Amino acid sequence: CFPAGSAEVYKNFPIVLRSANSVLNLERVQALETWLKSTNTKLTQINGQRKYGGPPEVWYGPTPGARCEVFISQIPRDTYEDLLIPLFSSVGPLWEFRLMMNFSGQNRGFAYGKYDSPAAANEAIRLLHGHMLEPDFRLSVRRSTEKRHLCIGDLPAITRQEDLLKVLRVMADGVERVSLKAGPGIEGVSAIVAFSSHHAASMAKKVLVEAFKKQFALNISIKWQSTVKPSLDEQLSPHKPSKSLLPSPLKPPRHSQPSALPPRMARPPPVPLGFCRAVGGPTVPQYPPSSSTSSSQRHLVSTAPSPSPAALLRELCEATAVGPPLYEICYSHSGPDGFLYFTYKVCISGITTAFKGLVMIFPGPSPTTMLEEARRAAAQQVLHRLYNNQLAH
């Protein structure tokens, strides 16, 4: 049981004490209660998260745009807003702070903080990544992906874009636009739905499956969508509005601020064995020319440029009349070794199964060049898999 008044802060937040491992730290709960009363801070709990602001009661600026949110992890389970909000507010004004909660009243170890500008979010990452709240607990602070696109699958083949848009706007808030997809490997019709914010997309993701089942007797599938096609490279420029399905413009890591990185990342990453600097895939062994090779042949071997894997794959598809390769490249994450990781999906109309995988590349000078590097790396992996399949048969 709670001492008198110690659970006052949770009067609007249902709590179930499940086991000895999930018992609340009552001193921390009382400290949170005292802080809320003394600062007159308001918290709202909804769908497994406790939210401050969005905006707070006193807010003079505009609603934050893209790249203003940070993802905070490695939070001790008995640490609450009385410590976290002042800490992250010390960097800049918080428009919103969301702490993920479980039913026991402990936090789930991660939270999201949204600032008034991308510069403030960058400063939070620089100053607070690695901050020690308690011994052996160093916060991880990284940029939030803020995904705003959902993929709805298993829609009827007769689905029309304008009708679906009207239905979705009745069922969920923040629906901006809809695009339909159909083709090989897609059952029926799939739809990519863009929302005004990550929060709106998250709320829709929780309710749409049940809403379609109740209203139309349809069992749809729904998942996050963050794929961008190479043909939209130019839209990823940080100086242009992004219209692609990637939720925010892709930028290379900021090496101009090494203090923002863990110590192991401050140095250039070593090249892993079998990693190709040019395309991000396994290297082709280079054999020295034999003694019987003429001088002119040796000259050709040393100076002829290596063909692009993407060009080789395209030529192979043309030669076998299976249709051109179609790429879907998605930025996944930046690894602790400094490489950028991309997932890919390559569809070839004459081959029933799509090729999927993960490639890693070095950071490049622009989003366009990095997507092109990832596409070449994906093509090289597909070529390897086609070659291995041929050997197996």
Secondary structure, DSSP 8 states (H G I E B T S, - for coil): ---TTTTGGGTTS-----SGGG---HHHHHHHHHHHHHHT--EEEETTEEEEESS-SS--S----TT-EEEEE---TT--HHHHHHHHHTTS-EEEEEEEE-TTS-EEEEEEEEESSHHHHHHHHHHHTT-EEETTEE-EEEE-----EEEEEEE-TT--HHHHHHHHHHHSS-EEEEEEE-STT-SSEEEEEEESSHHHHHHHHHHHHHHHHHHH----EEEE---B-GGGGGGG-TTS---SSSSS------TT-GGGS-GGGSS-----TT--TTTSS---------TTS-HHHHHHHHHS----HHHHHHHHHHHHTS--EEEEEEEEEE-TTS-EEEEEEEEETTSSS-EEEEEEE---SSHHHHHHHHHHHHHHHHHHHHHHHHHH-
